Amino acid sequence: MKKQIENRFAEVLLDTIGNLPPREAIEKLMTAGLVDIRACERQAIYNEVRRAERAGIHRCEALEQTAEQFCCSYEKARNAFYKQLRAL
């Protein structure tokens, strides 16, 4: 049953984007409100912190730098990072 519902949702998304190239399709879905922007932000913050850590930066400093890059507070970056970490 769940798979049937997911397939219906996928059809809605496919109908919305038509034959657009990938970037335009994503932008159209975002404009239509069919993409969870907050989830995208959390993932982008998570990815950036992980990238900084791989470059040898300690997590606290990586969170601080990422917060500056995303124009948000350290607390927001930290919460986004750990929420996404738990989701993975």
C-alpha positions in Angstrom: 0.0 0.0 0.0 2.8 2.4 1.0 4.5 1.8 -2.3 1.4 2.6 -4.3 1.1 5.9 -2.5 4.8 6.7 -3.1 4.2 5.8 -6.8 1.3 8.3 -7.0 3.5 11.0 -5.4 6.3 10.2 -7.9 3.8 10.6 -10.7 2.8 14.1 -9.4 6.5 15.1 -9.4 7.1 13.7 -12.9 4.0 15.5 -14.2 5.3 18.7 -12.7 8.7 18.6 -14.3 7.8 17.1 -17.6 10.9 16.8 -19.8 12.9 19.6 -18.2 16.7 19.3 -17.8 17.6 18.2 -14.2 18.5 21.7 -12.8 15.4 23.3 -14.2 13.3 20.4 -13.0 14.6 20.8 -9.4 14.1 24.6 -9.6 10.5 24.0 -10.7 9.9 21.6 -7.9 11.3 24.0 -5.4 9.2 26.9 -6.8 6.1 24.7 -6.6 6.9 24.0 -2.9 7.3 20.3 -3.6 10.8 20.1 -2.1 11.5 20.4 1.6 13.9 23.3 1.6 14.8 22.9 5.3 15.8 19.3 4.7 18.0 20.5 1.8 19.5 23.1 4.1 20.2 20.5 6.8 21.9 18.3 4.2 24.0 21.1 2.8 25.1 22.1 6.3 25.9 18.4 7.1 27.9 18.0 3.9 29.9 21.2 4.5 30.8 20.3 8.1 31.9 16.8 6.9 33.9 18.4 4.1 35.7 20.7 6.6 36.3 17.8 8.9 37.9 15.7 6.1 40.1 18.8 5.5 41.4 18.5 9.1 39.2 21.1 10.8 37.8 20.2 14.2 34.0 19.9 14.3 33.4 23.0 16.5 35.4 25.1 14.1 33.8 23.5 11.1 30.4 24.2 12.5 31.4 27.8 13.2 32.7 28.3 9.6 29.6 26.6 8.2 27.3 28.9 10.2 29.1 31.9 8.7 28.8 30.5 5.2 25.1 29.8 5.6 24.5 33.1 7.4 23.0 31.4 10.4 23.8 31.0 14.0 26.2 28.4 15.3 23.3 26.8 17.2 21.3 26.5 14.0 24.2 24.9 12.2 24.9 22.5 15.1 21.2 21.5 15.3 21.0 21.0 11.6 24.2 18.9 11.5 23.2 16.6 14.4 19.6 16.2 13.2 20.9 15.2 9.8 23.5 12.9 11.3 20.7 11.0 13.2 18.7 10.8 10.0 21.5 9.0 8.2 
